[in-house]
Amino acid sequence: MHSTTLSFANMHNHGELFANILRARRESFIVRNQWNLPETMGMEFDQYDTPVSRWLAVHDDTGQVLAGVRLTPTTARCGIYSYMIRDAQRGLLDSIPSDLLYEPAPVAEGVWEVTRGFVKADIPAQIRHKVRLRLVMQMLRTSREEGIRRMLALLPVNWDRWASRCKLEMQAAGREMDMGGILYQAVWIDFASQLH
């Protein structure tokens, strides 16, 4: 099992891994969750998959993706878009309630958003926690490389159950919301104490 952080600067060194991340996202979000998201050639993507983002993957030797997330700085700008949680708060996204946060969405250096997080549904229960932990360790490694002190995520409300198991400092950043039959909540993840 391997973990990799991709950017537009290094993805050419990793063969099909980026495409495989987008394929796994399609399987998780469009096929399994039945979300209405853009797709092409068997891959899910959106307006936030730009050169400012990073894509983290846990994968095997063949490049099969077991889990992944996308990280985007809160300072991102591309046309009218910034980052998903802020754009939802600004009323630009119909699928996410605009009152998802307790406070205005940040635009700050060292604060990034985590989106499109998944662990593939067919991962056996006995290694699921190991896969999730490997993804969290890659998030920590990437936070050190990028100088990320805090991350803002939109997660299923069971986040508190696995946060302690993964040794993550997390707290609610907004209310619980029913999105497509799944309860979600905006959450802060603090990496500042682990940057050294």
PyMOL commands that set and color helices and strands:
alter all, ss='L'
color gray80, all
select helices_A, chain A and resi 11-14+17-32+84-89+125-146+159-165+192-194
alter helices_A, ss='H'
color red, helices_A
select strands_A, chain A and resi 2-6+39-40+43-44+54-59+65-73+111-119+150-156+169-179+182-190
alter strands_A, ss='S'
color yellow, strands_A
deselect
rebuild
show_as cartoon
